Amino acid sequence: MMASDRRCSVSSLPLIPFSTVSYVQRAEENDEHDEEAADHLSALPDDILLNILERLRLRPALQTSILSRRWRRLPLQLSRLVIDVSEFMRQSPAGSRTVPRLMASYAEAARRLLLAPAVKPKVLSLVFYLAVAEDPSHLRSIGQAVGNAAVAAEFVGLELLPELSGSDCSGEHSALYGQRFMSLLDDCPGAFGCLTFLKLCGLRFAESDLPRVLSTCHSLQELRLHNCGDSNNVLRVDAPPSSQLVTLKIFRCHFARVELIGVPRLARLYLHSWLCPSSPPLHLGHVPQLRYVWLASVLLSFQEPFTLSQWLSNARNLSTVCLNFRDNMVWIRPEDPKLLRPVLGNLKDLYLNDIFYGCDLDWTLSFLEAAPSLNSFHVNISWHACFRDDQVFRATPAEKTNVAGEVRNFKHRNLEFLEIGGFNAEVTTMITFTRLVMERAVNLKRIRLHGMERCKHCDLLDGNQNPSPTRWPSLPGNEDERKLVREQLIRGFSSSIQIMME
């Protein structure tokens, strides 16, 4: 099949409404569309037209090839190609939306587009399904086409979705998806060697699988795992010395433990929700470049809080740490700042988010003392009563109890910015805590205070149809009241501190 025939076949897909596509609709109604329908755009240079096309989804972008001979070649010059199976779902009749049928159409369209000689995108992203009953040749054809088109690409991304998800996806299904993925990896090493981004969902790995993934995907810079693994397996990440992996995101996975044995270039780590009873759930080995750590979870009834220094003992170059407690019991245990200082000594930004309302905040000052280089300190108090993560593991959260902390006398000379979310000026402890930070941060320049957005789920629990001022604190609305809050905070301190209320 000639390249021009491939273009016609791919661009025969149904249109998706968009302002630019109105020209296509005019063209279909007018036999002289080359001269009239495209007239408004024909005066624009190719780079502007390509910029317009790249703002469209792939299907309508390809459909513009019917406007004129000039437009026919433009879609093949796109520098950004996103081939997402969801577009095929929207355009397919309801009765034909089975995963094998969708993937057959997807594979054919992707193959025809990516094998066209003129297609050399700078950004290439594919999203498609792994299905147990899927024809393996479809996946192989996609892999071969990616290897052809990705030669000059700066970003090559792949997101693999499971055919079944949620409660419909059993452990057996996850294991089969994992096997199917590893077969695809072995069949298409060239394509996987080009990947810079990989997102895997709903897979179960064998012990030896991840090392094979990292060695084959030698250009990989970001790896995301969503809902992968099982509670009987430990995820061990031991990347080769040549690994380019910079970002690792593990979201709502079921591993018994995560061990980063050696990831030489890893700079950013995200870990959302852990099920394992062991504390801490993460072990850091050789991660000399780790700068950014984001940790979020609900402490479950069978888990115990742990010390942060125990968890991050091998991370000595951190610049940003984000800890999110998801409206529930705090999952770290307060400790002597001297033990934390080797870990937080270079820290610039600290975020302590979704601390449950009613929890004492004095314990957070130990972080301030342990991080002498800190520039910005962000604390967010959650007023949620609903369990926002109740679908994560369907497990019972730990009972909320107060976290005691010692208020020590020290001076911090680098902190310039303090932000407190969920702030309620009527709660005396919040005024007191803010002043405790101000007293220690002798060079503080700015304070930002803001309330909290209403949550409809919490309102339903309360039987409250209207916003509750107790549940959802907001800052004073008039300037006189705000001035009073400022006076409460600033009394005895430098008046040069800027206090913003949002």
Buried (B, 14 or more C-beta within 10 A) or exposed (E): EEBEEBBBBBBEBEBBEBEBBEBBEBBEEEEEBBEEBBEEBBEEEEEEBBEBBBEBBBBBBBBBBBBBEBBBBBBBBBBBBBBBBEBBBEBBEEEEEEBBEBBBBBBBBBBBBBBBEEBBBEBBBBBBBBBBEBEEEBBBBBBBBBBBBBEEBEBBBBBBBBBBEEEEBEEEBBBBBBBBBBBBBEBBBEBBBBBBBBBBBBBBBEEEBBBBBBBBBBBBBBBBBBBBBBBEBBBBBBBEEEBBBBBBBBBBBBBBBBBBBBBBBBBBBBBBBBBBEBBBBBBBEBBEBBBBBBBBBBBBEEBEBBBBBBBBBBBBBBBBBBBBBBBBBBBBBBBBBEBBBBBBBBBBBBBBBBBBBEBBBBBBBBBBBBBBBBBBBBBBBBBBBBBBBEEBBEBEBBEBEEBEBEEEEEEBEBBEBBBBBBBBBEBEEBBEBBBBBBBBBEEBEEBBBBBBEBBEEBBEBEEBEEEBEEBBBBBBEEEEEBEEBBEEBBEEBEEEBEBEBE
